[in-house]
Amino acid sequence: MSLDASSLYSHLVRLDVALASLAQVAPVGGGGGAPAGGGAAPAPAGGGSAPAAGGGGSSMMNLLLPVLIFVGFYFFLIRPQQKKQQELESKLKKGDKVLTTGGISGKIIELRDKRAIVEIAQNVRIEMLRTAISGIDEGDAPAKDAVKDDEKAKPADAKK
């Protein structure tokens, strides 16, 4: 039996409709239907079936969980990044070599309140938002730890 996309979709739609109608006929919690003894049960006052006990708590939990996840993301990811960006913007000064979020490196020529003018080549200047500066360019100089590792490696190479 081979199914193409349209027949598969129609089968899924029929299954969805069947499940939706089944959910309406048999409510969760077994509130409807005849009792196991076979006799007729008296209808509850008000004409409807009795609500399941404790059903309201799960809907509150379903709403609370995404809110808690968002709060966690805000305090652990978003807020520290904002503080880091503000700290970087406060450290910027004229003459700094910087990297932009687009990967362009250049030297700050002028700083304004929200914008900076960066020279990316001789007599080529671009004006950008200060928030577009992702970091201060330290060049291709090796890190201090790498220099120490190289110094440790020299005596070992000399022994061989």
Backbone as ProteinMPNN parsed JSONL, in Angstrom:
{"seq_chain_A": "MSLDASSLYSHLVRLDVALASLAQVAPVGGGGGAPAGGGAAPAPAGGGSAPAAGGGGSSMMNLLLPVLIFVGFYFFLIRPQQKKQQELESKLKKGDKVLTTGGISGKIIELRDKRAIVEIAQNVRIEMLRTAISGIDEGDAPAKDAVKDDEKAKPADAKK", "coords_chain_A": {"N_chain_A": [[0.85, -1.167, 0.0], [0.741, 2.074, -0.967], [1.24, 5.403, -0.02], [0.552, 8.656, -0.987], [1.35, 12.159, -0.501], [-1.027, 13.697, -0.307], [-3.052, 11.802, 0.256], [-2.111, 10.789, 2.653], [-2.298, 13.076, 4.236], [-5.104, 13.417, 4.24], [-5.847, 11.119, 5.643], [-4.695, 11.678, 8.139], [-6.183, 13.938, 8.865], [-8.746, 12.819, 9.121], [-8.245, 11.066, 11.244], [-7.634, 12.909, 13.247], [-10.096, 14.23, 13.507], [-11.655, 12.074, 14.382], [-10.443, 11.493, 16.855], [-10.955, 13.881, 18.202], [-13.764, 13.844, 18.357], [-14.08, 11.556, 19.889], [-12.946, 12.37, 22.288], [-14.852, 14.182, 23.112], [-17.053, 12.545, 23.572], [-16.276, 10.665, 25.575], [-15.433, 11.863, 28.458], [-12.494, 12.79, 30.288], [-11.682, 11.179, 33.3], [-13.862, 9.632, 33.726], [-16.529, 10.467, 34.164], [-18.94, 10.266, 32.785], [-21.547, 8.076, 31.378], [-23.034, 4.822, 32.141], [-23.352, 3.462, 35.459], [-21.358, 0.794, 36.934], [-22.996, -1.128, 38.107], [-25.27, -1.401, 36.554], [-27.709, -0.206, 36.946], [-29.817, 2.732, 36.743], [-28.335, 5.815, 37.206], [-28.782, 8.624, 39.359], [-29.11, 11.896, 37.981], [-26.79, 14.58, 38.372], [-27.432, 17.556, 40.284], [-28.226, 20.339, 38.407], [-27.852, 19.413, 35.896], [-25.542, 18.738, 34.405], [-22.446, 16.865, 34.068], [-20.455, 15.981, 36.917], [-17.62, 17.958, 37.827], [-14.19, 16.92, 37.528], [-12.208, 16.187, 40.36], [-9.721, 18.438, 41.49], [-8.994, 19.398, 38.987], [-8.48, 22.042, 38.221], [-5.954, 22.812, 39.044], [-3.966, 21.776, 37.317], [-4.234, 23.252, 34.98], [-3.385, 25.731, 35.804], [-0.743, 25.133, 36.358], [0.144, 24.54, 33.794], [0.182, 27.068, 32.692], [1.976, 28.37, 34.331], [4.479, 27.115, 34.054], [5.741, 27.823, 31.444], [6.127, 30.552, 31.979], [7.918, 30.51, 34.141], [10.107, 29.316, 32.865], [10.76, 31.303, 30.994], [11.503, 33.375, 32.759], [13.745, 32.223, 33.936], [15.45, 31.995, 31.645], [15.752, 34.726, 31.138], [17.144, 35.746, 33.403], [19.445, 34.145, 33.436], [20.559, 34.145, 30.867], [19.847, 36.375, 29.106], [19.985, 38.855, 30.609], [22.712, 38.856, 31.724], [24.141, 39.107, 29.296], [23.292, 41.613, 28.387], [24.394, 43.252, 30.392], [27.12, 42.787, 29.94], [27.408, 43.925, 27.377], [26.809, 46.624, 27.934], [28.926, 47.23, 29.635], [31.098, 46.946, 27.888], [30.513, 49.02, 26.06], [30.87, 51.227, 27.704], [33.61, 51.173, 28.092], [34.735, 51.851, 25.66], [36.847, 53.915, 23.667], [38.25, 56.683, 21.866], [40.363, 55.762, 19.214], [40.59, 53.067, 19.806], [40.963, 49.721, 18.623], [38.515, 47.824, 17.14], [36.072, 45.13, 16.877], [33.261, 44.397, 14.874], [29.801, 43.292, 15.035], [29.281, 42.265, 12.579], [31.674, 41.28, 11.742], [33.63, 42.996, 10.862], [36.671, 44.727, 11.21], [38.171, 47.569, 12.722], [39.238, 50.982, 13.459], [38.297, 53.167, 16.045], [37.22, 56.362, 15.302], [35.606, 58.46, 16.061], [33.388, 59.005, 18.777], [29.99, 59.033, 19.621], [26.826, 59.718, 21.294], [25.048, 57.438, 20.786], [26.184, 56.354, 18.577], [29.075, 55.394, 16.605], [31.985, 56.288, 14.785], [33.869, 54.462, 12.633], [36.979, 53.678, 11.292], [37.718, 51.65, 8.666], [39.477, 51.158, 6.666], [42.105, 52.915, 4.998], [41.035, 56.187, 4.842], [38.419, 55.277, 4.654], [35.487, 55.295, 6.149], [32.973, 54.249, 8.405], [29.753, 54.724, 9.791], [28.262, 53.595, 12.672], [26.031, 51.926, 14.999], [26.758, 51.992, 18.48], [26.154, 49.674, 19.793], [26.599, 47.762, 17.893], [29.2, 47.103, 18.015], [31.169, 44.478, 18.843], [33.38, 43.784, 20.323], [36.656, 44.564, 21.655], [39.421, 44.679, 19.579], [42.129, 42.653, 19.919], [44.125, 41.98, 18.317], [46.48, 39.742, 16.69], [48.018, 38.788, 18.715], [49.421, 36.343, 20.868], [47.727, 34.698, 23.559], [48.31, 35.158, 27.122], [48.507, 32.748, 28.513], [49.169, 30.989, 26.472], [51.74, 31.823, 25.803], [53.12, 31.148, 28.138], [52.823, 28.361, 28.025], [54.355, 27.807, 25.76], [56.894, 28.504, 26.679], [57.252, 26.582, 28.643], [57.335, 24.333, 27.063], [59.746, 24.537, 25.625], [62.106, 23.772, 27.219], [61.574, 21.025, 27.43], [61.734, 20.211, 24.797], [64.406, 20.712, 24.311], [65.71, 18.764, 25.775], [65.316, 16.474, 24.374]], "CA_chain_A": [[0.0, 0.0, 0.0], [1.569, 3.27, -1.082], [0.506, 6.623, 0.316], [1.166, 9.911, -1.394], [1.211, 13.204, 0.516], [-2.416, 14.148, -0.135], [-3.834, 10.774, 0.94], [-1.622, 10.754, 4.026], [-2.896, 14.229, 4.901], [-6.534, 13.165, 4.471], [-5.94, 10.134, 6.731], [-4.386, 12.376, 9.39], [-7.316, 14.801, 9.194], [-9.812, 11.951, 9.614], [-7.839, 10.588, 12.559], [-7.771, 14.042, 14.16], [-11.537, 14.427, 13.737], [-12.13, 10.952, 15.183], [-9.95, 11.667, 18.218], [-11.672, 15.004, 18.81], [-15.124, 13.417, 18.702], [-13.949, 10.595, 20.98], [-12.679, 13.134, 23.502], [-16.107, 14.803, 23.536], [-17.972, 11.505, 24.019], [-15.793, 10.06, 26.819], [-14.594, 12.833, 29.155], [-11.443, 12.274, 31.153], [-12.128, 11.066, 34.681], [-14.944, 8.652, 33.781], [-17.721, 11.075, 34.739], [-20.172, 9.955, 32.051], [-21.85, 6.664, 31.176], [-23.808, 4.136, 33.168], [-22.522, 2.86, 36.494], [-21.021, -0.611, 36.729], [-24.07, -1.977, 38.601], [-26.269, -1.572, 35.521], [-28.9, 0.577, 37.24], [-29.784, 4.118, 36.318], [-27.788, 6.699, 38.228], [-29.453, 9.917, 39.352], [-28.346, 12.982, 37.365], [-26.414, 15.582, 39.346], [-28.221, 18.777, 40.231], [-27.654, 21.276, 37.455], [-27.997, 18.81, 34.583], [-24.282, 18.355, 33.77], [-21.662, 15.902, 34.829], [-19.672, 16.607, 37.99], [-16.235, 18.191, 37.413], [-13.187, 16.069, 38.162], [-11.571, 16.848, 41.499], [-8.336, 18.869, 41.271], [-8.741, 19.683, 37.579], [-8.065, 23.42, 38.011], [-4.545, 22.987, 39.358], [-3.084, 21.461, 36.2], [-4.254, 24.344, 34.01], [-2.525, 26.78, 36.364], [0.633, 24.67, 36.184], [0.455, 24.671, 32.376], [0.477, 28.474, 32.442], [3.095, 28.797, 35.156], [5.734, 26.531, 33.586], [6.425, 28.676, 30.455], [6.536, 31.808, 32.613], [9.134, 30.214, 34.907], [11.189, 29.075, 31.911], [11.157, 32.607, 30.473], [12.211, 34.102, 33.821], [15.069, 31.599, 34.026], [16.231, 32.434, 30.497], [16.058, 36.143, 31.268], [18.168, 35.999, 34.405], [20.674, 33.395, 33.212], [21.125, 34.354, 29.537], [19.628, 37.689, 28.499], [20.477, 39.945, 31.459], [24.186, 38.937, 31.744], [24.628, 39.589, 28.008], [23.053, 43.052, 28.356], [25.389, 43.886, 31.259], [28.405, 42.697, 29.263], [27.399, 44.902, 26.295], [26.891, 47.956, 28.532], [30.284, 47.379, 30.145], [31.953, 47.159, 26.731], [30.247, 50.356, 25.526], [31.444, 52.242, 28.596], [35.069, 51.115, 27.987], [35.195, 52.299, 24.352], [37.428, 55.263, 23.593], [38.791, 57.038, 20.56], [41.634, 55.107, 18.913], [40.515, 51.622, 20.046], [40.693, 48.819, 17.503], [37.316, 47.095, 17.539], [35.409, 44.193, 15.979], [31.814, 44.608, 14.841], [29.023, 42.053, 14.993], [29.344, 41.77, 11.203], [32.996, 40.733, 11.488], [34.517, 44.034, 10.338], [37.545, 45.314, 12.23], [38.561, 48.922, 12.395], [39.679, 51.829, 14.556], [37.308, 54.19, 16.371], [37.658, 57.72, 14.998], [34.784, 59.387, 16.836], [32.303, 58.395, 19.555], [28.848, 59.884, 19.942], [25.98, 59.096, 22.315], [24.608, 56.093, 20.406], [26.863, 55.938, 17.355], [30.53, 55.497, 16.542], [32.537, 56.307, 13.433], [34.978, 53.512, 12.634], [37.76, 53.658, 10.053], [37.997, 50.243, 8.372], [40.626, 51.202, 5.764], [42.573, 54.303, 4.901], [40.003, 57.097, 4.333], [37.125, 54.597, 4.533], [34.876, 55.365, 7.479], [31.566, 53.867, 8.487], [29.073, 55.13, 11.013], [27.47, 52.451, 13.154], [25.577, 51.99, 16.381], [27.744, 51.477, 19.44], [25.767, 48.298, 20.142], [27.08, 46.855, 16.848], [30.596, 46.767, 18.314], [31.095, 43.262, 19.651], [34.518, 43.632, 21.219], [37.886, 45.288, 21.36], [40.316, 43.799, 18.829], [43.428, 42.549, 20.566], [45.083, 41.598, 17.286], [46.872, 38.335, 16.617], [48.966, 38.494, 19.79], [49.018, 35.146, 21.607], [47.262, 34.905, 24.928], [49.359, 35.001, 28.126], [48.639, 31.322, 28.827], [49.849, 30.333, 25.357], [53.16, 32.154, 25.916], [53.662, 30.324, 29.23], [52.898, 26.987, 27.548], [55.491, 27.722, 24.845], [58.113, 28.535, 27.485], [57.367, 25.278, 29.307], [57.622, 23.32, 26.061], [61.119, 24.662, 25.134], [63.053, 22.892, 27.915], [61.295, 19.618, 27.124], [62.248, 19.951, 23.448], [65.868, 20.768, 24.367], [66.193, 17.509, 26.361], [65.231, 15.387, 23.376]], "C_chain_A": [[0.899, 1.234, 0.0], [0.711, 4.503, -0.837], [1.266, 7.82, -0.241], [0.836, 10.969, -0.343], [-0.236, 13.609, 0.747], [-3.265, 13.092, 0.572], [-3.393, 10.632, 2.398], [-2.228, 11.893, 4.834], [-4.37, 13.978, 5.196], [-6.726, 12.123, 5.574], [-5.674, 10.795, 8.077], [-5.531, 13.276, 9.819], [-8.461, 13.97, 9.748], [-9.486, 11.427, 11.006], [-8.003, 11.681, 13.601], [-9.234, 14.29, 14.498], [-12.074, 13.315, 14.623], [-11.678, 11.092, 16.633], [-10.669, 12.814, 18.925], [-13.08, 14.605, 19.212], [-15.099, 12.401, 19.842], [-13.711, 11.316, 22.302], [-13.948, 13.807, 24.016], [-17.064, 13.77, 24.102], [-17.549, 10.952, 25.379], [-14.891, 11.055, 27.536], [-13.592, 12.147, 30.075], [-11.963, 12.243, 32.584], [-13.318, 10.133, 34.817], [-16.234, 9.202, 34.35], [-19.007, 10.667, 34.047], [-20.414, 8.465, 31.974], [-22.622, 6.085, 32.336], [-22.886, 3.56, 34.22], [-22.348, 1.367, 36.256], [-22.134, -1.534, 37.173], [-25.186, -2.16, 37.591], [-27.516, -0.754, 35.766], [-28.742, 2.005, 36.754], [-29.293, 4.978, 37.469], [-28.529, 8.021, 38.191], [-28.544, 10.996, 38.768], [-27.987, 13.995, 38.434], [-27.271, 16.837, 39.188], [-27.534, 19.76, 39.306], [-27.626, 20.695, 36.059], [-26.694, 18.375, 33.933], [-23.558, 17.315, 34.578], [-20.813, 16.652, 35.847], [-18.241, 16.815, 37.513], [-15.284, 17.274, 38.162], [-12.502, 16.857, 39.271], [-10.137, 17.217, 41.152], [-8.018, 19.214, 39.835], [-8.216, 21.084, 37.344], [-6.59, 23.64, 38.243], [-3.628, 22.737, 38.173], [-3.097, 22.572, 35.154], [-3.401, 25.503, 34.506], [-1.056, 26.4, 36.185], [1.058, 24.799, 34.729], [0.777, 26.12, 32.019], [1.731, 28.931, 33.175], [4.44, 28.299, 34.629], [6.416, 27.381, 32.51], [6.894, 30.005, 31.043], [7.83, 31.595, 33.4], [10.327, 29.968, 33.989], [11.685, 30.406, 31.346], [11.948, 33.398, 31.512], [13.623, 33.54, 33.985], [15.97, 32.018, 32.877], [16.644, 33.89, 30.647], [17.224, 36.353, 32.235], [19.484, 35.269, 34.14], [21.316, 33.661, 31.859], [21.029, 35.795, 29.054], [20.268, 38.8, 29.324], [22.011, 39.99, 31.541], [24.765, 39.464, 30.42], [24.424, 41.097, 27.886], [24.086, 43.79, 29.207], [26.765, 43.889, 30.599], [28.495, 43.737, 28.149], [27.516, 46.33, 26.841], [28.302, 48.234, 29.055], [31.261, 47.658, 29.002], [31.773, 48.568, 26.175], [30.856, 51.445, 26.411], [32.972, 52.279, 28.502], [35.593, 51.681, 26.673], [35.759, 53.707, 24.425], [38.008, 55.453, 22.2], [40.155, 56.374, 20.382], [41.626, 53.602, 19.16], [40.307, 50.865, 18.738], [39.566, 47.898, 17.95], [36.884, 46.102, 16.46], [33.911, 44.475, 16.03], [31.108, 43.272, 14.815], [29.012, 41.453, 13.601], [30.702, 41.216, 10.825], [33.983, 41.733, 10.906], [35.378, 44.552, 11.481], [37.969, 46.7, 11.766], [38.961, 49.678, 13.639], [38.644, 52.923, 14.779], [37.923, 55.563, 16.124], [36.913, 58.719, 15.87], [33.686, 58.603, 17.549], [31.23, 59.434, 19.825], [28.005, 59.151, 20.97], [25.624, 57.652, 21.97], [25.348, 55.544, 19.208], [28.371, 56.099, 17.485], [30.933, 55.553, 15.073], [33.82, 55.491, 13.485], [35.663, 53.562, 11.278], [38.171, 52.208, 9.804], [39.134, 50.08, 7.37], [41.035, 52.669, 5.67], [41.527, 55.148, 4.168], [38.668, 56.41, 4.036], [36.54, 54.518, 5.93], [33.419, 54.962, 7.399], [31.012, 54.333, 9.827], [28.164, 53.981, 11.43], [26.996, 52.711, 14.579], [26.665, 51.432, 17.293], [27.426, 50.041, 19.832], [26.23, 47.297, 19.095], [28.547, 46.49, 17.045], [30.579, 45.593, 19.285], [32.282, 43.092, 20.59], [35.682, 44.486, 20.785], [38.86, 44.3, 20.732], [41.69, 43.817, 19.484], [44.489, 42.125, 19.569], [45.379, 40.115, 17.313], [47.884, 37.958, 17.681], [48.495, 37.257, 20.549], [48.586, 35.499, 23.027], [48.396, 34.635, 25.905], [49.58, 33.525, 28.459], [49.394, 30.59, 27.725], [51.346, 30.617, 25.407], [53.798, 31.301, 27.005], [53.803, 28.87, 28.802], [54.079, 26.798, 26.606], [56.806, 27.697, 25.617], [58.323, 27.211, 28.204], [57.78, 24.204, 28.31], [59.071, 23.38, 25.59], [62.105, 23.782, 25.894], [62.814, 21.42, 27.618], [61.826, 19.271, 25.739], [63.778, 19.899, 23.446], [66.441, 19.459, 24.917], [66.2, 16.391, 25.344], [66.263, 15.512, 22.363]], "O_chain_A": [[1.729, 1.398, 0.894], [-0.391, 4.632, -1.371], [2.463, 7.98, -0.002], [0.11, 10.685, 0.609], [-0.633, 13.842, 1.888], [-4.109, 13.436, 1.399], [-4.219, 10.381, 3.276], [-2.626, 11.701, 5.983], [-4.84, 14.293, 6.289], [-7.668, 12.229, 6.361], [-6.36, 10.5, 9.056], [-5.825, 13.373, 11.01], [-9.086, 14.359, 10.734], [-10.371, 11.354, 11.859], [-8.459, 11.417, 14.714], [-9.57, 14.533, 15.656], [-12.868, 13.578, 15.526], [-12.46, 10.833, 17.548], [-10.958, 12.723, 20.119], [-13.548, 14.98, 20.286], [-16.006, 12.388, 20.675], [-14.234, 10.896, 23.334], [-14.108, 13.985, 25.224], [-17.819, 14.079, 25.025], [-18.397, 10.788, 26.257], [-13.692, 11.098, 27.258], [-13.839, 11.048, 30.571], [-12.616, 13.188, 33.027], [-13.748, 9.865, 35.939], [-16.981, 8.45, 34.977], [-20.073, 10.715, 34.662], [-19.596, 7.672, 32.441], [-22.842, 6.733, 33.359], [-21.749, 3.203, 33.913], [-23.086, 0.754, 35.484], [-22.223, -2.649, 36.659], [-26.01, -3.054, 37.787], [-28.329, -0.617, 34.852], [-27.643, 2.427, 36.396], [-29.794, 4.868, 38.588], [-28.876, 8.502, 37.112], [-27.342, 11.006, 39.034], [-28.796, 14.252, 39.325], [-27.767, 17.136, 38.102], [-26.33, 19.977, 39.44], [-27.393, 21.437, 35.105], [-26.762, 17.659, 32.934], [-24.01, 16.927, 35.656], [-20.493, 17.825, 35.653], [-17.688, 15.935, 36.852], [-15.548, 16.897, 39.303], [-12.249, 18.053, 39.129], [-9.41, 16.403, 40.583], [-6.84, 19.316, 39.492], [-7.549, 21.307, 36.334], [-6.019, 24.576, 37.684], [-2.611, 23.416, 38.03], [-2.08, 22.815, 34.505], [-2.76, 26.185, 33.706], [-0.222, 27.258, 35.894], [2.211, 25.131, 34.451], [1.579, 26.362, 31.117], [2.463, 29.789, 32.682], [5.442, 29.003, 34.75], [7.609, 27.649, 32.653], [7.938, 30.525, 30.651], [8.741, 32.42, 33.326], [11.444, 30.374, 34.309], [12.892, 30.619, 31.231], [12.956, 34.023, 31.18], [14.581, 34.295, 34.154], [17.132, 32.361, 33.098], [17.774, 34.249, 30.315], [18.18, 37.059, 31.915], [20.538, 35.731, 34.579], [22.514, 33.425, 31.705], [22.031, 36.373, 28.634], [21.022, 39.608, 28.782], [22.575, 41.079, 31.436], [25.765, 40.183, 30.424], [25.282, 41.792, 27.342], [24.598, 44.832, 28.798], [27.494, 44.877, 30.685], [29.537, 44.37, 27.983], [28.238, 47.152, 26.277], [28.807, 49.349, 28.928], [32.146, 48.504, 29.129], [32.753, 49.24, 25.852], [31.309, 52.473, 25.906], [33.576, 53.31, 28.799], [36.786, 51.968, 26.569], [35.241, 54.572, 25.131], [38.223, 54.492, 21.461], [40.998, 56.415, 21.279], [42.569, 52.918, 18.762], [39.57, 51.312, 17.859], [39.647, 47.269, 19.005], [37.272, 46.213, 15.297], [33.359, 44.756, 17.094], [31.735, 42.235, 14.598], [28.761, 40.258, 13.446], [30.88, 40.73, 9.708], [35.076, 41.344, 10.496], [34.884, 44.789, 12.584], [38.105, 46.959, 10.57], [39.023, 49.116, 14.733], [38.167, 53.538, 13.825], [38.986, 55.892, 16.65], [37.489, 59.692, 16.357], [33.125, 57.656, 16.997], [31.523, 60.567, 20.208], [28.399, 58.097, 21.468], [25.867, 56.744, 22.765], [25.163, 54.381, 18.851], [28.873, 56.826, 18.342], [30.293, 54.935, 14.222], [34.73, 55.777, 14.262], [35.006, 53.496, 10.239], [38.877, 51.605, 10.613], [39.695, 48.992, 7.236], [40.364, 53.547, 6.213], [41.177, 54.864, 3.022], [37.874, 56.919, 3.246], [37.027, 53.777, 6.784], [32.721, 55.293, 6.441], [31.703, 54.334, 10.846], [27.392, 53.464, 10.623], [27.497, 53.6, 15.268], [27.398, 50.516, 16.919], [28.33, 49.275, 20.167], [26.256, 46.097, 19.368], [29.079, 45.653, 16.316], [30.053, 45.689, 20.394], [32.2, 42.333, 21.555], [35.692, 45.054, 19.693], [39.1, 43.222, 21.274], [42.33, 44.863, 19.588], [45.644, 41.929, 19.946], [44.627, 39.327, 17.886], [48.542, 36.923, 17.572], [47.307, 37.127, 20.845], [49.042, 36.486, 23.605], [49.355, 33.949, 25.553], [50.717, 33.1, 28.664], [50.17, 29.677, 28.003], [52.146, 29.738, 25.085], [54.9, 30.785, 26.818], [54.777, 28.208, 29.162], [54.738, 25.758, 26.637], [57.726, 26.961, 25.26], [59.46, 26.766, 28.358], [58.494, 23.267, 28.667], [59.6, 22.347, 25.181], [62.892, 23.087, 25.252], [63.767, 20.643, 27.561], [62.315, 18.162, 25.524], [64.378, 19.144, 22.681], [67.556, 19.084, 24.554], [67.003, 15.462, 25.44], [66.338, 14.686, 21.453]]}, "name": "protein", "num_of_chains": 1, "seq": "MSLDASSLYSHLVRLDVALASLAQVAPVGGGGGAPAGGGAAPAPAGGGSAPAAGGGGSSMMNLLLPVLIFVGFYFFLIRPQQKKQQELESKLKKGDKVLTTGGISGKIIELRDKRAIVEIAQNVRIEMLRTAISGIDEGDAPAKDAVKDDEKAKPADAKK"}
